[in-house]
């Protein structure tokens, strides 16, 4: 097979995880070269994520490079993907998941004084931490991983995905890993996803060699929960599959109502996707006051 061009964002985390995908493909005899793409999310580092579209702002231009045949593959953090597939693209591989949980860098939750500041750009993280500690203050946090680590509030903390710190070998900075059953992660967090063109059967077949079956099952169930809420859902939402349990989180914007559940799964993908969809409908009805 010809060398494959792998499109990725240019951040340290993105290029490192892209290199790991490339290394996995080289192990099965496929040569790979990286194609760096700047995204709107990277270009607008000082604008809050929720105000520029949130989910999808780190992937659109990378996907476009594949659709325009400037690249053959696109590598993303799965949590950045919209819940509905991009037309013309195939999610051909979900790489083995790293730790899905969030973490505090700075102070542990229990050690923060009343009124301390937590920095995060995620509305989900703000609602979850605010529920546990309503006395805390929040401020916006943007930038690459290394720049975020320079912005830890005095006597407070920043919130990071453990997987991002694992990829960059920075887990020594973690003060506390938050329990993912209570602080439910973003859908797909900790997983690297690889897309190719839907009509490129040779590349799809090659990517099957690095697809991780357990991770695919988990992320597909989580994505079903999010998809049922609608691809444009801007509510604070999380879903995480842990073995045969689905942990979910949904908060209402106006009602202030929070639904957080742990639901038993069957172990079969089809029925479990239906369970996730039903859970999403029920949660949405509650937070909407239906």
C-alpha positions as CSV (number, residue, x, y, z in Angstrom):
1,X,0.0,0.0,0.0
2,X,1.1,3.6,-0.7
3,X,2.3,5.7,2.2
4,X,-0.8,7.2,4.0
5,X,-1.1,10.9,4.8
6,X,-2.4,11.3,8.3
7,X,-4.0,14.7,9.1
8,X,-3.9,16.0,12.6
9,X,-3.9,19.2,14.6
10,X,-0.5,20.6,15.3
11,X,-0.7,20.7,19.1
12,X,1.8,18.6,21.2
13,X,-1.0,16.3,22.3
14,X,-2.5,15.9,18.8
15,X,0.8,15.2,17.1
16,X,1.9,12.8,19.8
17,X,-1.3,10.8,19.6
18,X,-1.1,10.9,15.8
19,X,2.5,9.6,16.0
20,X,1.2,6.7,18.1
21,X,-1.4,5.9,15.5
22,X,1.3,6.1,12.8
23,X,3.5,3.8,14.8
24,X,0.7,1.2,15.2
25,X,0.1,1.3,11.5
26,X,3.8,0.9,10.7
27,X,3.8,-2.2,13.0
28,X,1.4,-3.8,10.6
29,X,3.5,-2.8,7.6
30,X,1.9,0.5,6.5
31,X,4.0,3.6,6.0
32,X,2.5,6.9,7.3
33,X,3.4,10.6,7.1
34,X,1.8,13.4,9.1
35,X,0.0,16.3,7.6
36,X,-0.5,19.2,10.1
37,X,-3.8,21.2,9.9
38,X,-4.7,24.3,11.9
39,X,-8.3,24.2,13.2
40,X,-10.6,27.1,14.2
41,X,-10.4,25.9,17.8
42,X,-6.6,26.3,17.7
43,X,-6.7,29.6,15.9
44,X,-9.1,31.2,18.5
45,X,-7.3,30.3,21.7
46,X,-8.7,33.2,23.7
47,X,-12.4,32.7,22.9
48,X,-14.4,30.4,25.2
49,X,-15.1,27.1,23.5
50,X,-18.9,27.2,24.1
51,X,-19.1,30.5,22.3
52,X,-17.4,29.2,19.1
53,X,-19.3,26.0,18.7
54,X,-17.8,23.7,21.4
55,X,-17.8,20.2,19.9
56,X,-16.4,20.0,16.4
57,X,-14.2,23.1,16.5
58,X,-11.1,21.0,16.7
59,X,-12.0,18.5,13.9
60,X,-13.7,20.3,11.0
61,X,-10.6,21.4,9.1
62,X,-8.9,18.0,9.7
63,X,-11.8,16.2,8.3
64,X,-11.9,18.6,5.3
65,X,-8.3,17.7,4.5
66,X,-9.4,14.1,4.1
67,X,-12.5,14.9,2.1
68,X,-10.5,17.1,-0.2
69,X,-7.9,14.3,-0.6
70,X,-5.1,16.3,0.8
71,X,-4.8,13.5,3.4
72,X,-6.0,9.9,3.7
73,X,-6.7,9.7,7.4
74,X,-7.8,12.0,10.1
75,X,-6.8,11.5,13.8
76,X,-8.9,13.1,16.6
77,X,-9.5,12.9,20.3
78,X,-12.9,11.1,20.1
79,X,-14.4,13.5,22.6
80,X,-14.0,16.3,20.0
81,X,-16.2,14.6,17.4
82,X,-19.8,15.4,16.8
83,X,-22.2,12.5,17.7
84,X,-23.3,12.1,14.1
85,X,-20.7,10.9,11.5
86,X,-19.4,13.5,8.9
87,X,-20.9,12.9,5.5
88,X,-18.3,11.0,3.3
89,X,-16.2,9.8,6.2
90,X,-16.0,6.6,8.1
91,X,-15.0,6.1,11.8
92,X,-12.7,3.2,10.9
93,X,-10.8,2.8,14.1
94,X,-11.1,3.5,17.8
95,X,-7.7,3.0,19.4
96,X,-7.4,1.4,22.8
97,X,-8.7,3.8,25.4
98,X,-6.5,5.5,28.0
99,X,-7.8,6.7,31.3
100,X,-11.2,8.3,30.7
101,X,-11.4,10.4,33.9
102,X,-10.8,14.0,34.6
103,X,-8.2,15.2,37.0
104,X,-7.4,18.3,39.1
105,X,-4.0,19.8,38.8
106,X,-3.1,22.1,41.7
107,X,-5.2,21.3,44.7
108,X,-7.5,18.4,45.6
109,X,-11.2,19.2,45.8
110,X,-11.3,18.6,49.5
111,X,-8.3,20.9,50.2
112,X,-9.6,24.0,48.4
113,X,-10.7,26.8,50.7
114,X,-14.2,28.3,50.3
115,X,-14.3,30.6,47.3
116,X,-11.2,29.1,45.7
117,X,-11.0,29.2,41.9
118,X,-11.1,26.3,39.4
119,X,-10.2,27.0,35.8
120,X,-11.9,25.1,33.0
121,X,-13.5,25.9,29.7
122,X,-15.9,23.0,30.0
123,X,-19.5,23.7,31.1
124,X,-19.9,20.1,32.0
125,X,-16.9,20.2,34.3
126,X,-18.2,23.4,35.9
127,X,-21.6,21.9,36.7
128,X,-20.2,18.7,38.1
129,X,-17.6,20.4,40.3
130,X,-20.1,23.1,41.3
131,X,-22.5,20.4,42.4
132,X,-19.9,18.9,44.7
133,X,-18.5,22.3,45.8
134,X,-21.0,25.1,45.2
135,X,-18.8,27.5,47.1
136,X,-16.1,27.5,44.4
137,X,-15.5,30.1,41.7
138,X,-14.8,29.3,38.1
139,X,-12.7,31.0,35.4
140,X,-12.1,30.3,31.7
141,X,-9.2,28.1,30.6
142,X,-7.9,27.8,27.0
143,X,-4.6,27.0,25.3
144,X,-2.5,23.9,24.7
145,X,-1.7,21.5,27.6
146,X,1.7,23.1,28.5
147,X,0.3,26.6,28.6
148,X,-2.7,25.5,30.7
149,X,-0.3,24.1,33.3
150,X,1.1,27.6,33.8
151,X,-2.4,29.0,34.6
152,X,-3.2,27.1,37.8
153,X,-5.1,29.5,40.2
154,X,-3.4,30.2,43.5
155,X,-4.8,27.7,46.1
156,X,-7.1,26.4,43.3
157,X,-6.9,24.0,40.4
158,X,-7.3,23.5,36.7
159,X,-9.3,20.5,35.3
160,X,-7.6,18.3,32.7
161,X,-8.4,15.0,31.0
162,X,-6.1,12.4,32.5
163,X,-5.5,10.9,29.0
164,X,-4.0,14.2,27.8
165,X,-1.5,14.1,30.6
166,X,-0.8,10.4,30.0
167,X,0.0,11.1,26.3
168,X,2.5,13.8,27.2
169,X,3.9,11.9,30.2
170,X,2.7,14.6,32.6
171,X,0.7,12.5,35.1
172,X,3.1,13.6,37.9
173,X,1.2,16.9,37.8
174,X,-2.1,15.3,38.9
175,X,-3.3,16.3,42.4
176,X,-6.5,14.2,42.2
177,X,-8.2,11.9,39.7
178,X,-12.0,12.6,39.8
179,X,-14.2,9.5,40.1
180,X,-15.8,9.1,36.6
181,X,-18.9,7.7,38.1
182,X,-19.6,11.0,39.8
183,X,-17.7,13.4,37.6
184,X,-18.8,11.7,34.3
185,X,-16.3,12.3,31.5
186,X,-17.1,13.7,28.0
187,X,-18.3,11.1,25.5
188,X,-15.3,9.3,24.1
189,X,-12.8,10.9,26.4
190,X,-9.5,9.0,26.5
191,X,-10.0,7.5,23.1
192,X,-8.2,8.4,19.8
193,X,-10.5,7.9,16.8
194,X,-9.3,7.6,13.2
195,X,-11.4,8.5,10.1
196,X,-11.0,7.8,6.4
197,X,-13.1,8.4,3.4
198,X,-16.1,6.2,3.3
199,X,-15.3,5.1,-0.2
200,X,-11.7,4.2,0.5
201,X,-12.0,0.4,1.2
202,X,-8.2,-0.2,1.2
203,X,-7.6,2.3,3.9
204,X,-10.6,1.2,5.9
205,X,-9.3,-2.4,5.8
206,X,-5.9,-1.2,7.0
207,X,-7.4,0.7,9.9
208,X,-9.3,-2.4,11.0
209,X,-5.9,-3.7,12.1
210,X,-5.7,-1.1,14.8
211,X,-9.4,-0.9,15.8
212,X,-9.9,-1.9,19.5
213,X,-13.1,-3.9,19.9
214,X,-13.8,-3.1,23.6
215,X,-13.1,0.6,23.1
216,X,-15.4,0.7,20.0
217,X,-18.2,-0.9,22.0
218,X,-17.8,1.6,24.9
219,X,-17.6,4.7,22.7
220,X,-20.4,3.7,20.4
221,X,-22.7,3.3,23.4
222,X,-21.6,6.7,24.8
223,X,-22.1,8.4,21.4
224,X,-25.6,6.9,21.1
225,X,-26.5,8.7,24.3
226,X,-25.2,12.0,22.9
227,X,-26.7,11.5,19.5
228,X,-30.1,11.0,21.0
229,X,-29.9,14.5,22.5
230,X,-29.2,15.9,19.1
231,X,-25.9,16.7,17.3
232,X,-26.3,20.4,18.2
233,X,-26.8,19.7,22.0
234,X,-25.0,22.4,24.0
235,X,-26.1,21.3,27.4
236,X,-23.5,20.1,29.9
237,X,-23.4,16.3,29.1
238,X,-21.3,13.3,29.9
239,X,-21.5,9.6,29.3
240,X,-19.0,6.9,30.2
241,X,-19.2,3.1,29.9
242,X,-17.3,1.2,32.5
243,X,-17.6,-2.6,31.8
244,X,-21.3,-3.3,32.1
245,X,-22.3,0.1,33.5
246,X,-23.2,3.3,31.8
247,X,-22.7,6.5,33.8
248,X,-24.6,9.5,32.5
249,X,-24.8,13.2,33.3
250,X,-27.1,15.9,31.9
251,X,-27.8,19.3,33.3
252,X,-30.5,21.8,32.2
253,X,-29.5,25.2,31.2
254,X,-32.6,27.1,32.4
255,X,-34.1,24.6,34.9
256,X,-30.9,24.0,36.8
257,X,-31.9,20.3,37.1
258,X,-29.2,17.7,37.0
259,X,-29.8,14.0,36.1
260,X,-26.9,11.7,36.9
261,X,-27.4,8.0,36.7
262,X,-25.6,4.6,36.6
263,X,-27.4,2.1,34.4
264,X,-26.7,-1.6,34.0
265,X,-25.9,-2.8,30.5
266,X,-26.5,-6.2,28.9
267,X,-23.0,-6.6,27.3
268,X,-24.6,-6.7,23.8
269,X,-23.9,-3.7,21.7
270,X,-27.3,-3.4,20.0
271,X,-29.4,-3.6,23.2
272,X,-27.0,-1.4,25.0
273,X,-27.2,1.3,22.4
274,X,-31.0,1.3,22.8
275,X,-30.5,1.6,26.6
276,X,-28.3,4.6,26.1
277,X,-30.8,6.2,23.8
278,X,-33.7,5.7,26.2
279,X,-31.6,7.1,29.1
280,X,-30.9,10.2,27.0
281,X,-34.6,10.7,26.2
282,X,-35.6,10.3,29.9
283,X,-32.8,12.6,31.1
284,X,-33.7,15.3,28.6
285,X,-37.4,15.1,29.6
286,X,-36.4,15.6,33.3
287,X,-34.1,18.6,32.8
288,X,-36.5,20.1,30.3
289,X,-39.4,19.8,32.8
290,X,-41.5,17.7,30.4
